[in-house]
Structure formats: structure tokens, C-alpha cells
């Protein structure tokens, strides 16, 4: 099993940080790279002409490695919402069709379609949060509901951010293919921890940021675009997306046709010399450890916590229905928010999410963190 990587982070022993589903800390290596990058921005004359291109390539390759994609199929973007908006500009949802979203899913894969539905004549159907925690069955039932209008698109997260509910992407992709429907995956809460192979799964779009599980900075994200969608118009019109619009040319607009891969969808002002390298470092570390080893370690920690709190009268989702790295705890009297605030006074950090407590360890956590959380929660519930 992958051992705890705490020594690679600046985390004091008295801090018990179990909230990586919100923000992860940055590794020491990444912090140092950020400081050096700020220095370079202070002296831009030290940057050679090929520096930006090397940064773009490194980040694109690192992101592609996490999902077994061709780097040419990955665009550099700032956020999930940017990626969903790009996908929406590329797609035509048939009038009368259904776009499926998850109840209480994060805003990005939901609001774009709600905004477009009336004008474009399609329906956004919300898959209700299942009482038994089985998100996969709920999604499949909605796709295959007899008498329903055809599914045009499922725009869903691979792991529900609030309750850690796990969705079997293979089963969902198979069901969608039977209807000729499109598949957009928000992999925010799974990229780098759970396996996702786009060559095998063949989704239309996959989007993920770096600031949670990929140990990177805020404002860096990546968009996988299946080759069948790469002839569309980007969200922004930039010189980098065109074949030959270059300031060093004698003629600026030499060739305004689009480049032939997903880099045409890169964001404007993509030359983030500070945070792009930081994002690459985190993704490279994750890839070296491997999703399987990371998931194994985090499953051990969340199960250790789950076992520890069961005798406290805390509601715990069934193990096979939840992601290995996110544990959602329920309390009969609805005291999750107050408990979270109280734990923070002891240096223990978790998050309140939709009336429950979300616990999300990462590779820097160890058994001592899990046991400390259980002991502290037990004291507070008994008081």
C-alpha cells in the first residue's frame, strides 16, 4: 500500500486536515516551484522564446496521462464551467430531447443546460438523490425509463461532491450509447484517484481541475474533447487556436484556419507561467503514485473512520456505493455544521455539505489523523 506522504507537505503534526474534496494543500515541491515562477515573472527578460510552449506541453501531457488520453485531445482551461460552456457551444441538443443532470450536483454541469433549455427546446431532467445512496441505479433508471423522451446528453459528475456517491461510468456509458446519447463527465472529485480511461470509456467530454485531488493551484483545469467534436468553434477566439496568427510574422493574420486538435479550445491568456508548472508537478506526482495505490490508501482511511463512528449513532453510506476517498456522515439531529465548526477549534478540518459532514483524506493523511478525528467526534457527540 502507498505509505503516507505527509513529509512531502508542510502540514504541522497538530493539524488534521481531512478536507481535500474542497482544497488540497500544495506539496513542498510545488510551493518552491511557485516561488521560483513568481521570480521569473518579475524578470520576464530571462524567459526564452520556447518557454511558454514547453509549459503548455508539460501540463497537457500530465493531464492526459491521468485519463489515458492523447495529449492532442486535451485543452488548457481555467475552470469546469469554462469546459462545460465550451462543450455546450460545440453541441446541438435536439428539440424535445432530455439532458440528464444529478440533483444537487455542483453548479457547472447543471446551470449551463438550464440556461439553454428554453431557447433550444430541450428538457433538463434532474435525477433525484437516491435514498439508498445508489446513484448508479438511479442514473440508469432515468436513462432507460419507459415512455420518456430520448436522452440527448448526460452531464454528470463521476463522484457526487456532497455525499461521495460513486457512479459506475462504464455502465452509464453503455446505457447512453444504446440511445445514441452524449456523455459529459465532470471528474473534479475523481481524476487522479479513480481510474478513468477515455480510450476504453469513449466519453464526449471529460473536465477536471487541479486544486482538489491533483494537489495543484486554483484556476487550472483541463478539458478532454473526443476527436469527433474537434472541428467546432471554440468558446474564445485566440491566435494560439489558429494555424498562423503570430506577432513575429511579417503578416499577422497569415492563416486564420483553426489548428486541428483540442488545443484550439485552449483558454485565452493561457501563458500562466506561475500556476501552470505548479499544476503539472501535482499531476505528475499523482501519476507516479498511481490511482490504484492512492485509492487503496484512502479507502483504508475512510473505512477506518467509518468503523470508528458506527457505534456513535452516525449514518454511514454503504461501502460499495461510495467513493474510496470521500465519506459522508449523517446525524439525526442535523448538527453537522456545528460539529464541523467545533472540530476546527481542535485543528481538525472537515466540511459541512447539504446537512451532512464530508470527510475527505488524501495521501498526506495517516492512521493517526483518522483515529484523532474519530476520538474528537465521539467526545463532541457524547457531550
C-alpha positions in Angstrom: 0.0 0.0 0.0 1.2 3.5 -0.7 2.5 4.9 2.6 1.5 8.3 3.9 3.2 11.1 2.0 3.0 13.6 4.8 6.7 14.5 4.7 6.2 16.0 1.2 3.8 18.6 2.6 4.1 21.5 5.1 1.5 20.2 7.5 2.2 20.5 11.2 1.5 17.4 13.3 -1.2 19.2 15.3 -3.2 19.8 12.1 -5.6 17.1 11.0 -6.7 18.2 7.5 -9.5 15.9 6.1 -10.9 18.3 3.6 -9.2 17.7 0.2 -12.6 17.5 -1.5 -12.6 21.3 -1.0 -9.0 22.2 -1.5 -5.8 20.2 -1.1 -2.6 21.6 0.3 0.2 22.1 -2.1 3.3 19.8 -1.9 6.6 21.4 -0.8 7.9 20.9 -4.3 5.0 22.8 -5.8 5.4 25.7 -3.3 9.0 26.1 -4.2 8.2 26.0 -7.9 5.6 28.7 -7.4 8.1 30.9 -5.6 10.6 30.4 -8.4 7.9 31.1 -11.0 7.0 34.4 -9.3 10.6 35.4 -9.6 10.6 34.6 -13.3 7.6 36.8 -13.8 9.5 39.6 -12.0 12.3 39.2 -14.6 10.5 38.4 -17.9 13.6 39.1 -19.9 15.0 35.8 -18.6 12.4 33.7 -20.4 13.5 32.2 -23.7 11.2 32.1 -26.7 10.3 28.4 -26.2 9.4 28.6 -22.5 5.7 29.0 -22.9 5.4 26.2 -25.3 7.2 23.8 -23.0 4.9 24.8 -20.2 1.8 24.1 -22.3 3.1 20.7 -23.4 4.1 19.6 -20.0 0.7 20.4 -18.5 -1.2 18.9 -21.4 0.9 15.7 -21.2 0.5 15.4 -17.4 -3.3 15.8 -17.6 -3.7 13.4 -20.5 -1.7 10.7 -18.6 -4.3 10.7 -15.8 -7.1 9.7 -18.1 -5.1 7.7 -20.7 -5.8 10.4 -23.4 -3.8 11.6 -26.4 -2.3 15.0 -25.2 -3.6 16.5 -28.5 -7.1 15.8 -27.3 -6.7 17.9 -24.1 -7.3 21.7 -23.9 -5.9 24.1 -21.2 -8.8 25.8 -19.5 -9.3 27.7 -16.2 -12.4 26.0 -14.7 -15.1 23.4 -15.0 -17.7 26.0 -16.0 -15.4 27.1 -18.9 -15.2 23.5 -20.1 -19.0 22.9 -19.9 -19.6 26.2 -21.8 -17.1 25.0 -24.5 -19.0 21.7 -24.8 -22.3 23.5 -25.0 -21.1 25.6 -27.8 -20.0 22.6 -29.8 -23.2 20.5 -29.3 -26.7 20.8 -30.7 -29.2 19.3 -28.4 -32.2 18.1 -30.4 -35.5 19.8 -29.6 -37.6 17.6 -27.3 -34.6 15.7 -26.1 -33.5 15.2 -22.5 -30.4 16.4 -20.8 -29.8 14.5 -17.6 -28.2 16.1 -14.5 -27.9 15.0 -10.9 -29.8 16.5 -8.1 -27.6 18.8 -6.1 -24.7 18.2 -8.4 -22.2 21.0 -8.5 -23.3 24.0 -10.5 -21.1 23.8 -13.6 -22.5 20.6 -15.3 -26.1 21.8 -14.5 -26.5 25.5 -14.9 -25.2 25.7 -18.5 -28.0 23.4 -19.7 -30.7 25.0 -17.6 -29.8 28.3 -19.1 -30.1 27.0 -22.7 -33.1 24.7 -22.3 -36.0 27.0 -23.1 -34.4 28.7 -26.1 -33.2 25.5 -27.6 -36.3 23.5 -26.8 -34.9 20.6 -24.8 -35.7 19.5 -21.2 -33.3 19.3 -18.3 -34.2 16.3 -16.2 -32.9 16.0 -12.7 -32.0 12.6 -11.3 -33.1 12.6 -7.7 -30.7 11.9 -5.0 -31.5 8.2 -4.1 -32.5 7.4 -0.5 -30.4 4.2 -0.6 -27.3 6.0 -1.9 -27.2 4.0 -5.2 -26.5 6.8 -7.7 -25.6 4.3 -10.5 -29.0 2.6 -10.4 -30.8 6.0 -10.2 -29.0 7.2 -13.3 -29.6 4.0 -15.3 -33.3 4.0 -14.4 -33.6 7.6 -15.6 -31.8 6.8 -18.9 -34.0 3.8 -19.6 -37.3 5.0 -18.2 -40.1 3.6 -20.5 -42.0 6.2 -22.4 -39.6 9.0 -21.7 -38.2 11.3 -24.4 -34.9 10.3 -25.9 -31.8 11.1 -23.9 -29.6 13.6 -25.8 -26.9 14.1 -23.1 -25.9 13.1 -19.6 -23.9 15.9 -17.9 -22.9 14.5 -14.6 -20.2 14.2 -12.0 -18.4 10.9 -11.7 -18.5 11.2 -7.9 -21.2 13.3 -6.2 -19.4 16.1 -4.4 -21.8 16.3 -1.4 -22.2 12.7 -0.4 -19.3 10.9 -2.1 -21.7 8.8 -4.1 -19.9 6.7 -6.7 -21.3 6.4 -10.3 -20.3 3.4 -12.4 -19.2 5.3 -15.6 -18.9 2.1 -17.6 -22.5 1.1 -17.0 -23.7 4.6 -17.7 -21.7 5.0 -20.9 -23.1 1.7 -22.2 -26.7 2.7 -21.5 -26.1 6.1 -23.2 -24.6 4.5 -26.3 -27.7 2.4 -26.7 -29.7 5.6 -27.1 -27.0 7.4 -29.2 -26.7 10.0 -26.4 -23.7 12.2 -25.5 -21.7 11.9 -22.3 -20.0 14.8 -20.4 -18.2 13.9 -17.2 -17.2 16.3 -14.5 -14.3 14.4 -13.0 -13.5 17.0 -10.4 -13.9 14.6 -7.5 -12.3 11.5 -9.2 -9.5 12.4 -11.5 -6.2 11.0 -10.2 -7.9 8.8 -7.5 -10.3 6.6 -9.5 -9.3 5.1 -12.9 -10.8 6.8 -15.9 -9.6 5.6 -19.3 -11.1 7.7 -22.2 -9.9 5.2 -24.8 -12.0 2.5 -23.2 -14.9 4.6 -22.0 -15.2 6.9 -25.0 -17.0 9.8 -23.4 -17.5 13.0 -25.4 -16.0 15.3 -22.8 -14.1 15.0 -19.5 -13.3 18.0 -17.4 -11.3 18.3 -14.2 -9.4 21.0 -12.2 -6.2 20.6 -10.2 -7.0 22.3 -6.9 -8.6 19.3 -5.1 -7.3 15.8 -5.6 -4.5 16.7 -8.0 -2.6 18.8 -5.5 -2.5 21.8 -7.7 -3.4 25.5 -7.7 -6.8 27.1 -8.2 -7.7 28.3 -11.7 -6.1 25.5 -13.7 -8.3 22.9 -15.3 -8.3 20.6 -18.4 -10.9 19.6 -21.0 -10.7 16.3 -22.9 -12.6 16.6 -26.2 -13.3 13.5 -28.2 -11.9 13.8 -31.7 -15.4 13.7 -33.2 -16.0 17.1 -31.7 -12.7 18.8 -32.5 -13.9 20.6 -35.7 -16.2 23.0 -33.7 -15.8 26.7 -32.9 -14.0 27.5 -29.6 -15.5 29.5 -26.8 -12.8 32.2 -27.3 -11.1 33.3 -30.4 -7.3 33.4 -29.8 -4.2 33.5 -32.0 -3.0 30.3 -30.4 -6.1 28.5 -31.7 -5.3 29.5 -35.3 -2.7 27.9 -37.6 -0.7 31.0 -38.3 -1.6 34.2 -36.4 1.8 35.2 -34.9 3.2 38.5 -33.8 6.6 37.7 -35.2 5.2 37.2 -38.7 5.5 39.9 -41.3 1.8 39.4 -41.9 -0.1 38.9 -38.7 -3.2 37.1 -39.9 -1.3 34.7 -42.2 -3.6 31.7 -41.8 -6.7 32.1 -39.6 -7.9 28.5 -40.0 -8.1 26.6 -36.8 -5.5 24.2 -35.5 -6.6 20.6 -36.0 -6.7 19.3 -32.4 -8.1 20.2 -29.0 -5.6 23.0 -28.4 -8.0 25.2 -30.5 -10.2 25.2 -27.3 -7.4 26.5 -25.1 -8.3 29.5 -23.0 -7.2 33.0 -23.8 -4.1 34.1 -21.8 -3.1 30.5 -21.3 0.5 31.5 -20.5 0.2 31.1 -16.8 3.9 30.9 -16.1 3.4 30.6 -12.4 0.5 28.2 -11.8 0.8 26.1 -15.0 4.0 24.5 -13.7 2.6 24.1 -10.3 -0.4 22.2 -11.8 2.0 20.0 -13.8 4.0 19.0 -10.7 0.9 17.9 -8.7 -0.4 15.8 -11.6 3.0 14.2 -12.2 3.2 13.2 -8.6 -0.3 11.7 -8.7 0.5 9.7 -11.8 3.7 8.3 -10.3 1.9 7.1 -7.3 -0.9 5.7 -9.4 -4.7 5.9 -8.9 -5.0 2.3 -7.7 -2.5 2.8 -4.9 -3.9 6.1 -3.9 -7.5 4.7 -3.8 -6.3 1.8 -1.8 -4.8 4.0 0.8 -7.7 6.4 1.0 -10.2 3.6 1.2 -8.3 2.2 4.2 -8.5 5.6 5.9 -12.2 6.2 5.2 -13.1 2.7 6.2 -11.1 3.1 9.4 -13.2 6.2 10.2 -16.5 4.6 9.2 -15.8 1.7 11.5 -14.9 4.1 14.3 -18.0 6.2 14.1 -20.7 3.5 13.6 -21.1 3.0 17.3 -21.6 6.7 17.8 -25.0 6.6 16.0 -23.6 8.3 12.9 -25.1 7.4 9.5 -22.5 6.0 7.1 -23.2 5.1 3.4 -22.6 1.5 2.3 -19.0 1.0 1.3 -19.8 -0.3 -2.2 -21.9 2.8 -3.0 -19.3 5.5 -2.0 -16.0 6.6 -3.4 -13.0 5.4 -1.6 -11.8 8.9 -0.7 -14.9 10.7 0.4 -17.0 9.7 3.4 -20.3 11.5 4.1 -21.6 11.3 7.7 -25.2 11.9 8.7 -26.5 13.0 12.1 -30.1 12.5 13.4 -30.3 16.0 14.9 -28.8 17.8 12.0 -25.8 19.1 13.9 -23.2 18.6 11.2 -22.4 22.3 10.7 -22.0 22.9 14.4 -19.8 19.8 14.8 -17.6 20.9 11.9 -17.1 24.3 13.5 -16.3 22.7 16.8 -13.8 20.3 15.3 -12.0 23.1 13.6 -11.2 24.6 17.0 -9.2 21.5 17.7 -7.3 21.7 14.4 -9.4 19.0 12.7 -10.8 20.2 9.3 -13.8 18.6 7.5 -16.7 20.2 5.7 -20.5 20.6 6.1 -22.2 19.6 2.9 -26.0 19.7 2.4 -26.8 18.8 6.0 -24.1 16.2 6.3 -20.4 16.1 7.3 -17.9 15.3 4.5 -14.6 13.8 5.4 -12.0 13.6 2.6 -8.5 12.4 3.4 -5.6 12.5 0.9 -2.1 10.9 0.6 -0.7 13.2 3.4 -3.1 11.7 6.0 -2.3 8.7 8.1 -4.0 6.4 10.7 -3.3 8.9 13.5 -5.4 11.5 11.7 -8.3 9.0 11.3 -8.2 8.0 14.9 -7.9 11.6 16.1 -11.0 12.5 14.1 -13.0 9.6 15.5 -12.0 10.3 19.1 -12.8 14.1 18.8 -16.1 13.4 17.1 -17.0 10.9 19.8 -16.3 13.4 22.6 -18.4 16.0 21.0 -21.4 13.7 20.4 -21.2 12.5 24.0 -21.1 16.0 25.5 
